[in-house]
Amino acid sequence: MVALRKLANRFIDYMASNMGLLIIPTRRMDSYLLQMRLKRIISEYRIDCVIDVGANIGQYRDFLRN
């Protein structure tokens, strides 16, 4: 059943992509909007280095890399 759901999701994503659409789960919408905003800022200001001084396990670094 899980394999069928994954296959259906991949097909729906493929069809949406062909129509120029992007399907984003509601739970990921906030991070997607942040990602797009940061991407635009980094591109506009030609930022090539980000220093993450957080004291955790690198979630922000991973977010920026992805």
PyMOL Python script that loads the backbone (N, CA, C, O; Angstrom):
from pymol import cmd

cmd.read_pdbstr("""\
ATOM      1  N   MET A   1       0.826  -1.196   0.000  1.00  0.00           N
ATOM      2  CA  MET A   1       0.000   0.000   0.000  1.00  0.00           C
ATOM      3  C   MET A   1       0.872   1.262   0.000  1.00  0.00           C
ATOM      4  O   MET A   1       0.558   2.238  -0.682  1.00  0.00           O
ATOM      5  N   VAL A   2       1.962   1.237   0.766  1.00  0.00           N
ATOM      6  CA  VAL A   2       2.853   2.392   0.828  1.00  0.00           C
ATOM      7  C   VAL A   2       3.512   2.626  -0.529  1.00  0.00           C
ATOM      8  O   VAL A   2       3.646   3.767  -0.972  1.00  0.00           O
ATOM      9  N   ALA A   3       3.924   1.538  -1.188  1.00  0.00           N
ATOM     10  CA  ALA A   3       4.560   1.658  -2.502  1.00  0.00           C
ATOM     11  C   ALA A   3       3.594   2.265  -3.523  1.00  0.00           C
ATOM     12  O   ALA A   3       4.000   3.070  -4.361  1.00  0.00           O
ATOM     13  N   LEU A   4       2.338   1.886  -3.453  1.00  0.00           N
ATOM     14  CA  LEU A   4       1.336   2.428  -4.362  1.00  0.00           C
ATOM     15  C   LEU A   4       1.145   3.925  -4.112  1.00  0.00           C
ATOM     16  O   LEU A   4       1.012   4.703  -5.057  1.00  0.00           O
ATOM     17  N   ARG A   5       1.131   4.320  -2.854  1.00  0.00           N
ATOM     18  CA  ARG A   5       0.977   5.743  -2.521  1.00  0.00           C
ATOM     19  C   ARG A   5       2.162   6.546  -3.039  1.00  0.00           C
ATOM     20  O   ARG A   5       1.985   7.634  -3.588  1.00  0.00           O
ATOM     21  N   LYS A   6       3.371   6.016  -2.867  1.00  0.00           N
ATOM     22  CA  LYS A   6       4.560   6.707  -3.365  1.00  0.00           C
ATOM     23  C   LYS A   6       4.519   6.836  -4.884  1.00  0.00           C
ATOM     24  O   LYS A   6       4.852   7.886  -5.434  1.00  0.00           O
ATOM     25  N   LEU A   7       4.116   5.784  -5.544  1.00  0.00           N
ATOM     26  CA  LEU A   7       4.008   5.804  -6.999  1.00  0.00           C
ATOM     27  C   LEU A   7       2.979   6.839  -7.450  1.00  0.00           C
ATOM     28  O   LEU A   7       3.218   7.583  -8.402  1.00  0.00           O
ATOM     29  N   ALA A   8       1.838   6.885  -6.767  1.00  0.00           N
ATOM     30  CA  ALA A   8       0.793   7.857  -7.104  1.00  0.00           C
ATOM     31  C   ALA A   8       1.303   9.281  -6.882  1.00  0.00           C
ATOM     32  O   ALA A   8       1.058  10.164  -7.704  1.00  0.00           O
ATOM     33  N   ASN A   9       2.013   9.506  -5.770  1.00  0.00           N
ATOM     34  CA  ASN A   9       2.555  10.843  -5.493  1.00  0.00           C
ATOM     35  C   ASN A   9       3.572  11.259  -6.539  1.00  0.00           C
ATOM     36  O   ASN A   9       3.580  12.412  -6.972  1.00  0.00           O
ATOM     37  N   ARG A  10       4.431  10.335  -6.951  1.00  0.00           N
ATOM     38  CA  ARG A  10       5.419  10.647  -7.977  1.00  0.00           C
ATOM     39  C   ARG A  10       4.740  10.986  -9.303  1.00  0.00           C
ATOM     40  O   ARG A  10       5.168  11.900 -10.006  1.00  0.00           O
ATOM     41  N   PHE A  11       3.683  10.251  -9.642  1.00  0.00           N
ATOM     42  CA  PHE A  11       2.951  10.513 -10.879  1.00  0.00           C
ATOM     43  C   PHE A  11       2.289  11.888 -10.827  1.00  0.00           C
ATOM     44  O   PHE A  11       2.341  12.642 -11.799  1.00  0.00           O
ATOM     45  N   ILE A  12       1.675  12.210  -9.708  1.00  0.00           N
ATOM     46  CA  ILE A  12       1.004  13.512  -9.563  1.00  0.00           C
ATOM     47  C   ILE A  12       2.033  14.641  -9.639  1.00  0.00           C
ATOM     48  O   ILE A  12       1.795  15.649 -10.304  1.00  0.00           O
ATOM     49  N   ASP A  13       3.174  14.481  -8.965  1.00  0.00           N
ATOM     50  CA  ASP A  13       4.227  15.490  -9.031  1.00  0.00           C
ATOM     51  C   ASP A  13       4.734  15.657 -10.458  1.00  0.00           C
ATOM     52  O   ASP A  13       4.982  16.776 -10.907  1.00  0.00           O
ATOM     53  N   TYR A  14       4.888  14.539 -11.170  1.00  0.00           N
ATOM     54  CA  TYR A  14       5.354  14.574 -12.561  1.00  0.00           C
ATOM     55  C   TYR A  14       4.363  15.338 -13.437  1.00  0.00           C
ATOM     56  O   TYR A  14       4.756  16.200 -14.223  1.00  0.00           O
ATOM     57  N   MET A  15       3.087  15.021 -13.299  1.00  0.00           N
ATOM     58  CA  MET A  15       2.066  15.692 -14.114  1.00  0.00           C
ATOM     59  C   MET A  15       1.999  17.185 -13.781  1.00  0.00           C
ATOM     60  O   MET A  15       1.892  18.018 -14.681  1.00  0.00           O
ATOM     61  N   ALA A  16       2.061  17.519 -12.499  1.00  0.00           N
ATOM     62  CA  ALA A  16       2.023  18.925 -12.095  1.00  0.00           C
ATOM     63  C   ALA A  16       3.241  19.662 -12.654  1.00  0.00           C
ATOM     64  O   ALA A  16       3.125  20.792 -13.128  1.00  0.00           O
ATOM     65  N   SER A  17       4.400  19.021 -12.598  1.00  0.00           N
ATOM     66  CA  SER A  17       5.628  19.622 -13.114  1.00  0.00           C
ATOM     67  C   SER A  17       5.509  19.916 -14.599  1.00  0.00           C
ATOM     68  O   SER A  17       5.971  20.959 -15.063  1.00  0.00           O
ATOM     69  N   ASN A  18       4.896  19.012 -15.349  1.00  0.00           N
ATOM     70  CA  ASN A  18       4.706  19.229 -16.777  1.00  0.00           C
ATOM     71  C   ASN A  18       3.787  20.408 -17.070  1.00  0.00           C
ATOM     72  O   ASN A  18       3.854  21.002 -18.146  1.00  0.00           O
ATOM     73  N   MET A  19       2.931  20.743 -16.112  1.00  0.00           N
ATOM     74  CA  MET A  19       2.027  21.883 -16.285  1.00  0.00           C
ATOM     75  C   MET A  19       2.595  23.150 -15.649  1.00  0.00           C
ATOM     76  O   MET A  19       1.921  24.179 -15.606  1.00  0.00           O
ATOM     77  N   GLY A  20       3.846  23.079 -15.151  1.00  0.00           N
ATOM     78  CA  GLY A  20       4.476  24.247 -14.547  1.00  0.00           C
ATOM     79  C   GLY A  20       4.030  24.495 -13.120  1.00  0.00           C
ATOM     80  O   GLY A  20       4.152  25.614 -12.620  1.00  0.00           O
ATOM     81  N   LEU A  21       3.517  23.473 -12.460  1.00  0.00           N
ATOM     82  CA  LEU A  21       3.036  23.609 -11.090  1.00  0.00           C
ATOM     83  C   LEU A  21       3.962  22.895 -10.122  1.00  0.00           C
ATOM     84  O   LEU A  21       4.682  21.969 -10.496  1.00  0.00           O
ATOM     85  N   LEU A  22       3.933  23.332  -8.889  1.00  0.00           N
ATOM     86  CA  LEU A  22       4.708  22.699  -7.831  1.00  0.00           C
ATOM     87  C   LEU A  22       3.770  22.393  -6.681  1.00  0.00           C
ATOM     88  O   LEU A  22       3.093  23.289  -6.178  1.00  0.00           O
ATOM     89  N   ILE A  23       3.721  21.149  -6.263  1.00  0.00           N
ATOM     90  CA  ILE A  23       2.854  20.745  -5.158  1.00  0.00           C
ATOM     91  C   ILE A  23       3.685  20.700  -3.889  1.00  0.00           C
ATOM     92  O   ILE A  23       4.686  19.987  -3.819  1.00  0.00           O
ATOM     93  N   ILE A  24       3.267  21.465  -2.883  1.00  0.00           N
ATOM     94  CA  ILE A  24       3.987  21.530  -1.616  1.00  0.00           C
ATOM     95  C   ILE A  24       3.032  21.150  -0.499  1.00  0.00           C
ATOM     96  O   ILE A  24       1.952  21.730  -0.379  1.00  0.00           O
ATOM     97  N   PRO A  25       3.423  20.169   0.330  1.00  0.00           N
ATOM     98  CA  PRO A  25       2.574  19.825   1.476  1.00  0.00           C
ATOM     99  C   PRO A  25       2.423  21.023   2.412  1.00  0.00           C
ATOM    100  O   PRO A  25       3.366  21.797   2.582  1.00  0.00           O
ATOM    101  N   THR A  26       1.273  21.180   3.006  1.00  0.00           N
ATOM    102  CA  THR A  26       0.998  22.304   3.891  1.00  0.00           C
ATOM    103  C   THR A  26       2.029  22.405   5.002  1.00  0.00           C
ATOM    104  O   THR A  26       2.425  23.507   5.379  1.00  0.00           O
ATOM    105  N   ARG A  27       2.467  21.268   5.530  1.00  0.00           N
ATOM    106  CA  ARG A  27       3.416  21.283   6.648  1.00  0.00           C
ATOM    107  C   ARG A  27       4.779  21.841   6.252  1.00  0.00           C
ATOM    108  O   ARG A  27       5.568  22.201   7.126  1.00  0.00           O
ATOM    109  N   ARG A  28       5.076  21.923   4.943  1.00  0.00           N
ATOM    110  CA  ARG A  28       6.364  22.427   4.477  1.00  0.00           C
ATOM    111  C   ARG A  28       6.277  23.819   3.868  1.00  0.00           C
ATOM    112  O   ARG A  28       7.288  24.349   3.406  1.00  0.00           O
ATOM    113  N   MET A  29       5.112  24.411   3.858  1.00  0.00           N
ATOM    114  CA  MET A  29       4.917  25.686   3.174  1.00  0.00           C
ATOM    115  C   MET A  29       5.760  26.804   3.778  1.00  0.00           C
ATOM    116  O   MET A  29       6.357  27.585   3.037  1.00  0.00           O
ATOM    117  N   ASP A  30       5.823  26.900   5.106  1.00  0.00           N
ATOM    118  CA  ASP A  30       6.605  27.969   5.743  1.00  0.00           C
ATOM    119  C   ASP A  30       8.075  27.870   5.359  1.00  0.00           C
ATOM    120  O   ASP A  30       8.691  28.876   5.004  1.00  0.00           O
ATOM    121  N   SER A  31       8.646  26.666   5.426  1.00  0.00           N
ATOM    122  CA  SER A  31      10.059  26.528   5.096  1.00  0.00           C
ATOM    123  C   SER A  31      10.291  26.775   3.606  1.00  0.00           C
ATOM    124  O   SER A  31      11.351  27.277   3.230  1.00  0.00           O
ATOM    125  N   TYR A  32       9.328  26.434   2.751  1.00  0.00           N
ATOM    126  CA  TYR A  32       9.472  26.686   1.317  1.00  0.00           C
ATOM    127  C   TYR A  32       9.514  28.184   1.035  1.00  0.00           C
ATOM    128  O   TYR A  32      10.345  28.646   0.254  1.00  0.00           O
ATOM    129  N   LEU A  33       8.624  28.940   1.666  1.00  0.00           N
ATOM    130  CA  LEU A  33       8.610  30.385   1.454  1.00  0.00           C
ATOM    131  C   LEU A  33       9.911  31.016   1.944  1.00  0.00           C
ATOM    132  O   LEU A  33      10.450  31.907   1.288  1.00  0.00           O
ATOM    133  N   LEU A  34      10.422  30.562   3.093  1.00  0.00           N
ATOM    134  CA  LEU A  34      11.699  31.048   3.604  1.00  0.00           C
ATOM    135  C   LEU A  34      12.820  30.692   2.633  1.00  0.00           C
ATOM    136  O   LEU A  34      13.692  31.517   2.359  1.00  0.00           O
ATOM    137  N   GLN A  35      12.797  29.483   2.122  1.00  0.00           N
ATOM    138  CA  GLN A  35      13.815  29.034   1.176  1.00  0.00           C
ATOM    139  C   GLN A  35      13.833  29.915  -0.067  1.00  0.00           C
ATOM    140  O   GLN A  35      14.903  30.326  -0.515  1.00  0.00           O
ATOM    141  N   MET A  36      12.683  30.208  -0.622  1.00  0.00           N
ATOM    142  CA  MET A  36      12.612  31.032  -1.832  1.00  0.00           C
ATOM    143  C   MET A  36      13.092  32.457  -1.552  1.00  0.00           C
ATOM    144  O   MET A  36      13.766  33.063  -2.385  1.00  0.00           O
ATOM    145  N   ARG A  37      12.748  32.986  -0.387  1.00  0.00           N
ATOM    146  CA  ARG A  37      13.173  34.348  -0.040  1.00  0.00           C
ATOM    147  C   ARG A  37      14.690  34.409   0.126  1.00  0.00           C
ATOM    148  O   ARG A  37      15.340  35.319  -0.388  1.00  0.00           O
ATOM    149  N   LEU A  38      15.250  33.434   0.847  1.00  0.00           N
ATOM    150  CA  LEU A  38      16.702  33.404   1.036  1.00  0.00           C
ATOM    151  C   LEU A  38      17.433  33.215  -0.285  1.00  0.00           C
ATOM    152  O   LEU A  38      18.478  33.824  -0.513  1.00  0.00           O
ATOM    153  N   LYS A  39      16.890  32.380  -1.147  1.00  0.00           N
ATOM    154  CA  LYS A  39      17.502  32.148  -2.458  1.00  0.00           C
ATOM    155  C   LYS A  39      17.573  33.447  -3.250  1.00  0.00           C
ATOM    156  O   LYS A  39      18.587  33.737  -3.884  1.00  0.00           O
ATOM    157  N   ARG A  40      16.500  34.226  -3.214  1.00  0.00           N
ATOM    158  CA  ARG A  40      16.464  35.500  -3.929  1.00  0.00           C
ATOM    159  C   ARG A  40      17.461  36.499  -3.340  1.00  0.00           C
ATOM    160  O   ARG A  40      18.172  37.183  -4.076  1.00  0.00           O
ATOM    161  N   ILE A  41      17.508  36.577  -2.009  1.00  0.00           N
ATOM    162  CA  ILE A  41      18.429  37.508  -1.340  1.00  0.00           C
ATOM    163  C   ILE A  41      19.877  37.138  -1.638  1.00  0.00           C
ATOM    164  O   ILE A  41      20.685  38.004  -1.975  1.00  0.00           O
ATOM    165  N   ILE A  42      20.208  35.852  -1.514  1.00  0.00           N
ATOM    166  CA  ILE A  42      21.582  35.397  -1.762  1.00  0.00           C
ATOM    167  C   ILE A  42      21.979  35.679  -3.208  1.00  0.00           C
ATOM    168  O   ILE A  42      23.116  36.064  -3.481  1.00  0.00           O
ATOM    169  N   SER A  43      21.057  35.490  -4.114  1.00  0.00           N
ATOM    170  CA  SER A  43      21.342  35.741  -5.528  1.00  0.00           C
ATOM    171  C   SER A  43      21.495  37.233  -5.815  1.00  0.00           C
ATOM    172  O   SER A  43      22.437  37.636  -6.498  1.00  0.00           O
ATOM    173  N   GLU A  44      20.591  38.049  -5.307  1.00  0.00           N
ATOM    174  CA  GLU A  44      20.631  39.491  -5.572  1.00  0.00           C
ATOM    175  C   GLU A  44      21.887  40.140  -5.020  1.00  0.00           C
ATOM    176  O   GLU A  44      22.482  40.997  -5.673  1.00  0.00           O
ATOM    177  N   TYR A  45      22.292  39.743  -3.829  1.00  0.00           N
ATOM    178  CA  TYR A  45      23.455  40.351  -3.190  1.00  0.00           C
ATOM    179  C   TYR A  45      24.747  39.589  -3.457  1.00  0.00           C
ATOM    180  O   TYR A  45      25.807  39.933  -2.934  1.00  0.00           O
ATOM    181  N   ARG A  46      24.641  38.551  -4.281  1.00  0.00           N
ATOM    182  CA  ARG A  46      25.797  37.731  -4.658  1.00  0.00           C
ATOM    183  C   ARG A  46      26.571  37.237  -3.434  1.00  0.00           C
ATOM    184  O   ARG A  46      27.799  37.316  -3.390  1.00  0.00           O
ATOM    185  N   ILE A  47      25.856  36.739  -2.467  1.00  0.00           N
ATOM    186  CA  ILE A  47      26.465  36.205  -1.247  1.00  0.00           C
ATOM    187  C   ILE A  47      27.094  34.862  -1.572  1.00  0.00           C
ATOM    188  O   ILE A  47      26.446  33.981  -2.137  1.00  0.00           O
ATOM    189  N   ASP A  48      28.363  34.712  -1.209  1.00  0.00           N
ATOM    190  CA  ASP A  48      29.044  33.451  -1.482  1.00  0.00           C
ATOM    191  C   ASP A  48      29.600  32.793  -0.225  1.00  0.00           C
ATOM    192  O   ASP A  48      30.289  31.776  -0.303  1.00  0.00           O
ATOM    193  N   CYS A  49      29.298  33.375   0.931  1.00  0.00           N
ATOM    194  CA  CYS A  49      29.767  32.794   2.185  1.00  0.00           C
ATOM    195  C   CYS A  49      28.748  33.095   3.286  1.00  0.00           C
ATOM    196  O   CYS A  49      28.344  34.243   3.470  1.00  0.00           O
ATOM    197  N   VAL A  50      28.346  32.074   4.001  1.00  0.00           N
ATOM    198  CA  VAL A  50      27.434  32.238   5.133  1.00  0.00           C
ATOM    199  C   VAL A  50      28.097  31.593   6.338  1.00  0.00           C
ATOM    200  O   VAL A  50      28.535  30.445   6.265  1.00  0.00           O
ATOM    201  N   ILE A  51      28.174  32.317   7.440  1.00  0.00           N
ATOM    202  CA  ILE A  51      28.775  31.777   8.656  1.00  0.00           C
ATOM    203  C   ILE A  51      27.661  31.437   9.630  1.00  0.00           C
ATOM    204  O   ILE A  51      26.923  32.315  10.077  1.00  0.00           O
ATOM    205  N   ASP A  52      27.548  30.175   9.951  1.00  0.00           N
ATOM    206  CA  ASP A  52      26.539  29.693  10.897  1.00  0.00           C
ATOM    207  C   ASP A  52      27.224  29.540  12.249  1.00  0.00           C
ATOM    208  O   ASP A  52      28.041  28.640  12.439  1.00  0.00           O
ATOM    209  N   VAL A  53      26.887  30.422  13.188  1.00  0.00           N
ATOM    210  CA  VAL A  53      27.534  30.389  14.498  1.00  0.00           C
ATOM    211  C   VAL A  53      26.650  29.742  15.557  1.00  0.00           C
ATOM    212  O   VAL A  53      26.882  29.909  16.754  1.00  0.00           O
ATOM    213  N   GLY A  54      25.655  29.017  15.120  1.00  0.00           N
ATOM    214  CA  GLY A  54      24.767  28.335  16.047  1.00  0.00           C
ATOM    215  C   GLY A  54      25.492  27.257  16.829  1.00  0.00           C
ATOM    216  O   GLY A  54      26.535  26.756  16.407  1.00  0.00           O
ATOM    217  N   ALA A  55      24.927  26.911  17.970  1.00  0.00           N
ATOM    218  CA  ALA A  55      25.566  25.923  18.847  1.00  0.00           C
ATOM    219  C   ALA A  55      24.751  24.639  18.877  1.00  0.00           C
ATOM    220  O   ALA A  55      24.507  24.078  19.945  1.00  0.00           O
ATOM    221  N   ASN A  56      24.337  24.182  17.722  1.00  0.00           N
ATOM    222  CA  ASN A  56      23.548  22.968  17.683  1.00  0.00           C
ATOM    223  C   ASN A  56      24.198  21.989  16.715  1.00  0.00           C
ATOM    224  O   ASN A  56      25.425  21.898  16.675  1.00  0.00           O
ATOM    225  N   ILE A  57      23.409  21.255  15.934  1.00  0.00           N
ATOM    226  CA  ILE A  57      23.982  20.198  15.101  1.00  0.00           C
ATOM    227  C   ILE A  57      23.979  20.537  13.603  1.00  0.00           C
ATOM    228  O   ILE A  57      24.113  19.643  12.768  1.00  0.00           O
ATOM    229  N   GLY A  58      23.828  21.805  13.267  1.00  0.00           N
ATOM    230  CA  GLY A  58      23.957  22.213  11.872  1.00  0.00           C
ATOM    231  C   GLY A  58      22.694  22.176  11.039  1.00  0.00           C
ATOM    232  O   GLY A  58      22.775  22.010   9.822  1.00  0.00           O
ATOM    233  N   GLN A  59      21.527  22.326  11.652  1.00  0.00           N
ATOM    234  CA  GLN A  59      20.291  22.298  10.881  1.00  0.00           C
ATOM    235  C   GLN A  59      20.224  23.444   9.876  1.00  0.00           C
ATOM    236  O   GLN A  59      19.779  23.251   8.745  1.00  0.00           O
ATOM    237  N   TYR A  60      20.663  24.636  10.281  1.00  0.00           N
ATOM    238  CA  TYR A  60      20.614  25.784   9.379  1.00  0.00           C
ATOM    239  C   TYR A  60      21.569  25.592   8.211  1.00  0.00           C
ATOM    240  O   TYR A  60      21.237  25.925   7.073  1.00  0.00           O
ATOM    241  N   ARG A  61      22.745  25.059   8.486  1.00  0.00           N
ATOM    242  CA  ARG A  61      23.707  24.742   7.423  1.00  0.00           C
ATOM    243  C   ARG A  61      23.079  23.776   6.417  1.00  0.00           C
ATOM    244  O   ARG A  61      23.167  23.967   5.204  1.00  0.00           O
ATOM    245  N   ASP A  62      22.447  22.742   6.953  1.00  0.00           N
ATOM    246  CA  ASP A  62      21.794  21.758   6.069  1.00  0.00           C
ATOM    247  C   ASP A  62      20.669  22.406   5.263  1.00  0.00           C
ATOM    248  O   ASP A  62      20.496  22.111   4.080  1.00  0.00           O
ATOM    249  N   PHE A  63      19.910  23.288   5.908  1.00  0.00           N
ATOM    250  CA  PHE A  63      18.832  23.994   5.227  1.00  0.00           C
ATOM    251  C   PHE A  63      19.370  24.812   4.059  1.00  0.00           C
ATOM    252  O   PHE A  63      18.804  24.787   2.966  1.00  0.00           O
ATOM    253  N   LEU A  64      20.469  25.542   4.291  1.00  0.00           N
ATOM    254  CA  LEU A  64      21.047  26.361   3.232  1.00  0.00           C
ATOM    255  C   LEU A  64      21.637  25.516   2.113  1.00  0.00           C
ATOM    256  O   LEU A  64      21.516  25.869   0.940  1.00  0.00           O
ATOM    257  N   ARG A  65      22.268  24.416   2.461  1.00  0.00           N
ATOM    258  CA  ARG A  65      22.863  23.549   1.439  1.00  0.00           C
ATOM    259  C   ARG A  65      21.792  22.914   0.565  1.00  0.00           C
ATOM    260  O   ARG A  65      21.970  22.787  -0.647  1.00  0.00           O
ATOM    261  N   ASN A  66      20.690  22.518   1.171  1.00  0.00           N
ATOM    262  CA  ASN A  66      19.635  21.868   0.402  1.00  0.00           C
ATOM    263  C   ASN A  66      18.860  22.873  -0.396  1.00  0.00           C
ATOM    264  O   ASN A  66      17.926  22.507  -1.110  1.00  0.00           O
TER     265      ASN A  66
END
""", "prot")
cmd.dss("prot")
cmd.show_as("cartoon", "prot")
cmd.util.cbc("prot")
cmd.orient("prot")
